[in-house]
Amino acid sequence: MPIGAGSGTRRIWFIGCPTDIGVSRNKGRPGAARGSGSLRRALANLPVRFGDALELIDAGDLEPRDGDLEGLMEGLELLVGAVVASGGFPVVLGGGHETAYGHHRGLVRGLAALSLPAPRIISFDAHFDLRPEGPPGAPLHSGNMFRLLAREAGERGEPLEYDVIGIQRSANTLSLFREADGLGVRYLPAREAGSPEAILGFLRTGRIGDRPLHVTLCTDVISAAHAPAVSAPQPFGLDPNVVLEGLRHLARSGRAAGLDVAEVSPRYEGDDGTAHLAAVLLFAWVNAMAGSD
């Protein structure tokens, strides 16, 4: 039975997190704060195909106050935790990829309430996001949340199970590759992820166990030809169809506890093509969860 599923309709909660504070702290291209609004507008035009299998709920936006990213992540953790504990499925609409930090902590909290273990992370991303933390008082940014989560998992006496698809060698230093190896990160480089078969093979092999899954999509994993409006465009990123099949597989598995989509970064009026692409990926995810794909 899928995580959180009971005999009734499953509820999917869309939670907006319009912030790019972490992107700015990471010296990235601002604009992701507009991502959740752009995603919602694109999603509003898509048809409903799944009948009564799912109920979609818009939980509104969590917004930072006075640049307080850490406080925002605490609020996101509490909301996601409550959604998961009630049997719901959170979809976090970023925002920068730092939103994965609060999302993951919320999943840990909510799954614990259901007597389930902390989730494994499956990330689609060009970057490891294992960079050192920022200065005291502002440690979190869009490039280090998985390093922070690994430390917190260690404090709980657990390893952080973290798999990432789409890594770009030109976007990660040698020290980051060493950090990933030291933490036991499984990764599939972008140049080896050119087909659905390669991604599905990666997802089906490797770690043993049936932990819940935290699925996170940083849209900069997709080729800039298809996704130019992201925080860090990748000219040799993945084809959208490859990402689509990976997401469908994970949604059908019944093991996903939550999904976040990050770093859609529409900086200009009418710059919504990347949001429309991400919305179609979300459309495919929801329909795969419902068994109507």
N, C-alpha and C positions, 0 to 999 in steps of 0.2 A: 504494500500500500504506500502511495506517495507520502512524504513527510508532511505532517499537519493535516492530512486528508481524513475526513470522517465520512459519514453516510450522506451528508448534505452537499450543497453547492460550495465550492472552494472560492475564497475571497482573495483577490489580488489587490494589494494596496500600492498605489503610485504615490511616492513621496518625493517631492521636489526639494532639491538642496542647491539653490542658486548661489554658489560661491566660487570664486577663483582666487581666494586669499592664498591658498596653498600653492597655486600655480605662480603667483607673483613672488611668493617667498622662494620658490624654486627657480626664479629668473626666467620663467616661461612666458609665452604669449598670452596676454589676458583676453578675456572674452567668454570663458566657460560659464561665468555667472549668468549669461543669457541662454545657456544650453537647455535648462529644464523648460523654460517658456517656449523655446523653439520646438522642442520635442513634443510638448503637449499640443501645440498647434498642428503639427504634422500628424500626430496620433488621432486627433479629432476627426480627420477626414477618412479614416480607414473603416471598412465595414466590419460588422460583428458576424462571426461565422460559427460560434460555438454554443449557441442556444443557452440552456440553463446550466451547463457544466461549470461555468465560472461566473463570478460576480466581480466587476471591476469597480474599485473605489478610489476616488481621488482624495488623498489626505491633505492636499494643499502643499504649501512650501514651509520649510524651516529655513530661516534666514539669519545670518550672523548679526550680532549687535556690536557696533563699534569695533569691528575687525576681530572679534573674539572667535577665532576658528575652533579653539579647544572647547569652548562652551557650546558651540554649535554641534560639535561631534558628540558631546555628552547628551544633548537633546536628541540627536539622531539615534544614538545607542538605546536610549530609553524607549523611543517610539518603535524602532524595529523590534526590540525585545518584546514589547507588549503585543505587537502584531503576530510575531512567531508563536509566542506563548498561547495566543488565542486560536492558533491553527491557521492563521493567514500567511500569505506569501508576499513579502515586500519587494517592490521594484523601485530602486532609488534612482532618480533622474538627476544626474549632476549637471553642472558643477564639475570642478576639477576632480582628478582621481583620488585626491585626499579623502573624498567622501567614502571610499572603500574602508577607511579606518573605522569610522563610526558605525558603518553598516556591519562590518565584521564583528565588532564588539557587541552590537545588538543581537546578532545571530547567536553568538556564544551565550549571551544572557537568556534569550528566548528558548534556545534548544536545551539549556540546562533545566529550565522550568518544565520541559517535557521529558526530562531524564535521558537526553540524547547528548552525545559528545560534541565537542567543538568541531566546526566544519573544516573540511579540506578546501583550499582555495584553488579554483581553476580560473586563470586570468588569460585574456586575450590582450596582448600588449607588446609594443615594441621595446619596452623598458622593463628592467627588473624592479625598479622602485625600491631599492635597497640602499639608497644613499645615506650618509650620516645625518643625524638629526640636526635641527637648527639650534639657535641660541636658547638659553634658559628663558622660559616664558612663552616661547614660540617654537617648540621643537618639531611640530608636524608641518610637512609640506607635501606637495604632490609627487615627490620623488623618493619618499622614505617610509611610507606607511607600512609596508610589509616587513621592513627591518624592525620597526617599533612593535608590530604584532608578533614577530618572532621572539623578541625579548619578553613580551608579556606572556606568551605561551610557555617559554622556559620558566618563568616565575610560577606558573601553574603546574610545572612539572610535566609539560607536554611538548612534543615537537610541533613546529608549524609545518603542516603538510601543504606545500605550495608548488603548483605546476603552472607554467606559463607558456603560451603559444604565440609565436610571432616575433621573438626576440631579434633585434637588429644589432649586428656586431658594430655598426657605425654609431650606435646610440648608447652604448654601454662601455665603460672603461674596463681594462683588464682587472682592476681591483674589484669591480662589481661582479665580474665573472667568478673571481676567487671567493667573494662573499657568498654568492649563490651556491657554489660548490660546497663551501663550508657549512651552509645551512641545509644541504641536501635538497636543493631546489631541482625539480625536473623541468627541463625546458626544451622546446622545439624551435630552433632558429627559423626565421622567416624564409630563408632560402631552401629549407627542407619542408616547408609547409605549403607547398604550391598546389596541393590537390586535397579534395575531401578525404580520400583514402589515407593520406598521410596524417591528417588531423585525427580522424577516427581511430587509426591505428595507435596513435599516441594516447588518446583518451582511454582506449580499451586495455592498454598494457601498463605495466609499471607497478603502482602501489596496490597492495592487497588490503581488502577491507571494504566496508560499506558505510563509511562516514557520510554524514550529510555534506552537501556541497555549497560553497559560496562562489557563485559565478560572477565574474566582473569583466566588463568589456570596456577597455579604453579605446576610443575610436581612432586613435592614431596608429593602431595596428593595421588599419586598412590603407591601401594605396592612396596617395594624394590625388591620383587621377579620379578617384571616386569620392574621397573624403578630404577635401582641401581645407575645410573650416574646422580644424582641430588645433589643439594647443601646440603640437609638435608634428607637422606634416611629414609623412614618410614617402618619398618617391618610389621606393621599392617595397612598399607594404603589401599586405595580403589582398587577394581578390575577394570582394564581398561574398561571392557564392561559397567560397571555402569557409569563411566565418559562419555563414548561414547554416551550413550543414553541421558544423561543430555545435552551434547553439541548439539546433533542433535535437541533436542526439542527447545533449545534456537535459533539455526540457522533457524529453520523452522518458528519461531514466527514472523519474520519480524521486530522485535523491536530492535535487536542488532545494535548498532552504531559502535562498534569496538571490536576486540579480541586481547588479547596478550597472548603469551606463554612464560613462564619464568623458569629459573633455570635448564634447561638441562645443565649438567655440565660434558662434556666429558674431562677428565683430561689426558687420555692415548691414544696412537695410537690404532685405532680399537675399541675404547670404544663408539660405535655409536648405540647400541641397543636401548637405551632410546630415542635417536633422531628419530630412525625409528618408535618407538611407537608414539611419539608426532606427527610425520609427518602423520601417518595414522589417528590420531584424527583430524588433520587439513584437511586431505583429506575428511573425513566424514563431517566436518563442511562446506567446500566449496560446496560439492555435495548436502547437505541439503539446503543450501542457493539457489542453482540452481533448487531445486525440482527434482533432478535426483538421489536421494538416495533410 
